[in-house]
Every structure is written in structure tokens, then in C-alpha cells.
């Protein structure tokens, strides 16, 4: 089974509503029941981000997101699926559950 990252995209600091959280919980439980769940989590907003760059002689630490953008990643799922078509269906169900756009990306083969 391949693993996929489903990023939840958002454009405001508003948290999920109670109805959205309930739908997310149902989606999460179905992922677990179908043995497709690997991990999931919510993230703080861009104002809580810190960028660390140690490519040079000194480490540079900068407050804020690595890129200024209207949308940002507010949460994610890591799921297992036998192929892309299944992962796309899972991403569509996740988008409906959280009522937000999502981005699906495969993990690279090790």
C-alpha cells in the first residue's frame, strides 16, 4: 500500500465548526475501520510558524510562514491506499468532511 498526504487548506484563522468536527470524526473512524489511517493532526496558523534555515554558516530563524499566501495548511491526514484512484476518493471524502479544499500528494518510494 502506498502512503499519501492529504493537506487541508484554509484561508482564515477560524476553527472548524462543531458540525465540521463531527464530520471529521466520522471520516477518521471510517479510515481506521478500513485500515487506511496512518496519522492525522491539526496545525496552528501561520502566525505560529517559525522558519529555520541552516544552509549557510549560521542558522537563521524567522517568525512566520515560509511563504506569504492567502491559503495555508491547517491540518492533514496521512493515509494508506492501494493506488491513486482510492487516494483521490479518500481526499474527496476528507474535503467534504472538513468543508475545505485539500491537496493530495504521494509519499516518495523509499
N, C-alpha and C positions, 0 to 999 in steps of 0.2 A: 504494500500500500504506500502511496506517495503522501507526503505531508504538504499542506497548503496553509498559507497565512491569509486570513480574511481581516483586513483593516477596516475599522468603522470610521467613516469620515464625517466630520461635523463642522459647523461654521459659527457656533456660538458657545458661550460658557454654560448654557442651560443643561442641566442633567436630564436623564431620561425620566419620563413621567411614570406614575405608578402602573399605568396600563402597559407602557413600553417595557418596564422592568418585569412585569408578569409574563409578557410575551417572550422576552429574552429567557426567562427561567424555563418556560415550556420548551423553547428551542434547545437550550442547554441540556435539559433532561432527555430530549429525544436523541441528541448527539451521543449522550452517554449510553442510552439504551441500545443504540445502533452501533456502538463501539467505534464511533468516529471522532470522539472527543479526545484531544490531547491536552489542551490548556486554553484558558481564556482569561482576559482581565480588562479592567477599565484603566484609563490613564488620566493623569492630571492634565490640565490645559497647557497651552503653550507658555503661559506666564510662569509655570512651574518648571520649565525646561532649562537645562544647562548644557551647553556645548563644550566639549573638551577636545582640544587639538594638540596632540603630542607629536606631530610630524616633524617639527623643527627641533632646534636645540633646547627650547624651553616650552613647557606646556602652557597653552593659552586657554583660559576658562572664560566663557562668555555666557551671561544670563540670556535666556530667551531661546526660541526655536532656532534650528539651523537654517531655516528659510522663512521669509515672511510670506504668508499665504492666507487667503481668506478661510480655506478649509485646512483642517488638521486631523491627525489620528487621535481619536478619543478612546478607542478600545480595540480589541482584537480577539480573534479565535485562531487557534491552530487546530486543524482538523486532519483526519486521515481519510483518503478516498482512493478507490482503485484506479480512477482515471479522471481526466479533466471534466468530462460531462457531469459526473457525480459532484465534483467540487463546485462546479458552476451552479448546480441545483441547490447545494448547501448554502452557497453565498447568497443566492436569491432568497432563500428562506431566512437567512440571517438578516438581510436587508429589510425584509418585511417585518421581522420580529422587533428590530430596534428602531424601525422607521427612519433609517438613514441610508445614504449611499455607502457602499462598501467597495473595497478593492481586493481582488483575489490575486495572489501570487504564489507560485510553486516554490518550494524549497529546492535548492540545487542538490543533485545526487551527490552523495559523499564519495 
